[in-house]
Amino acid sequence: MIGYRVKSLREERKMSISELSAKSGVAKSYISSLERNLQTNPTILVLEKIARILCIKVDALLNEQPDKSMDEDWMEIMQDVMGSGISKEEMREFIQDRKLMSLRIAQL
């Protein structure tokens, strides 16, 4: 069930319902209902908001065996990045710049 997975992933990240609600913009009461399987048909928009804060793909909420390719450290780093106000484009540019710098250093 989606609600069980939301609750499990939220608790793994030591996040309260209030914290998930504040960060995702999804009402606490809705998240609570979802986790208790009272709400069983959330919209894709709601799942996207929750998944983004939990640093997972929506697919991980929908499928029995989610892809857990991102370890705890990476999730924490990504939450810090998202909370800092850095845009996706700025992050992509930073990564690209680092790759170019590494190539230049390797050529020396």
SULRAQUI-V41584 format. One record per backbone hydrogen bond with DSSP energy under -0.5 kcal/mol. NH is the residue of the N-H (numbers start at 0). CO is the residue of the C=O. E is the energy in kcal/mol with one decimal. If there is no record, write none. Layout:
nh:NH co:CO e:E
nh:NH co:CO e:E
//
This chain:
nh:4 co:0 e:-1.7
nh:5 co:1 e:-2.6
nh:6 co:2 e:-2.5
nh:7 co:3 e:-2.8
nh:8 co:4 e:-2.7
nh:9 co:5 e:-2.6
nh:10 co:6 e:-2.7
nh:11 co:7 e:-2.2
nh:12 co:8 e:-1.3
nh:13 co:10 e:-1.8
nh:14 co:9 e:-2.1
nh:19 co:15 e:-2.4
nh:20 co:16 e:-2.7
nh:21 co:17 e:-2.6
nh:22 co:18 e:-2.4
nh:23 co:19 e:-2.3
nh:24 co:20 e:-2.6
nh:30 co:26 e:-2.4
nh:31 co:27 e:-2.9
nh:32 co:28 e:-2.3
nh:33 co:29 e:-2.6
nh:34 co:30 e:-2.8
nh:35 co:31 e:-1.8
nh:36 co:33 e:-1.5
nh:37 co:32 e:-2.8
nh:38 co:32 e:-1.6
nh:39 co:37 e:-0.6
nh:46 co:42 e:-2.2
nh:47 co:43 e:-2.8
nh:48 co:44 e:-2.1
nh:49 co:45 e:-2.3
nh:50 co:46 e:-3.0
nh:51 co:47 e:-2.3
nh:52 co:48 e:-1.4
nh:53 co:49 e:-2.0
nh:54 co:50 e:-0.5
nh:54 co:51 e:-0.8
nh:55 co:50 e:-2.4
nh:59 co:56 e:-1.6
nh:60 co:56 e:-0.6
nh:60 co:57 e:-1.6
nh:61 co:57 e:-1.4
nh:62 co:58 e:-2.2
nh:65 co:63 e:-0.7
nh:67 co:65 e:-0.8
nh:68 co:66 e:-0.5
nh:70 co:68 e:-0.6
nh:74 co:70 e:-2.2
nh:75 co:71 e:-2.4
nh:76 co:72 e:-2.5
nh:77 co:73 e:-2.7
nh:78 co:74 e:-2.2
nh:79 co:75 e:-2.2
nh:80 co:76 e:-2.4
nh:81 co:77 e:-2.8
nh:82 co:78 e:-2.4
nh:83 co:79 e:-1.1
nh:83 co:80 e:-0.6
nh:84 co:80 e:-0.5
nh:84 co:81 e:-0.8
nh:85 co:80 e:-1.0
nh:90 co:86 e:-2.2
nh:91 co:87 e:-2.6
nh:92 co:88 e:-2.5
nh:93 co:89 e:-2.2
nh:94 co:90 e:-2.4
nh:95 co:91 e:-2.6
nh:96 co:92 e:-2.7
nh:97 co:93 e:-2.3
nh:98 co:94 e:-2.3
nh:99 co:95 e:-2.4
nh:100 co:96 e:-2.5
nh:101 co:97 e:-2.3
nh:102 co:98 e:-2.2
nh:103 co:99 e:-2.3
nh:104 co:100 e:-2.3
nh:105 co:101 e:-2.3
nh:106 co:102 e:-1.5
nh:107 co:103 e:-0.6
nh:107 co:104 e:-1.0
//
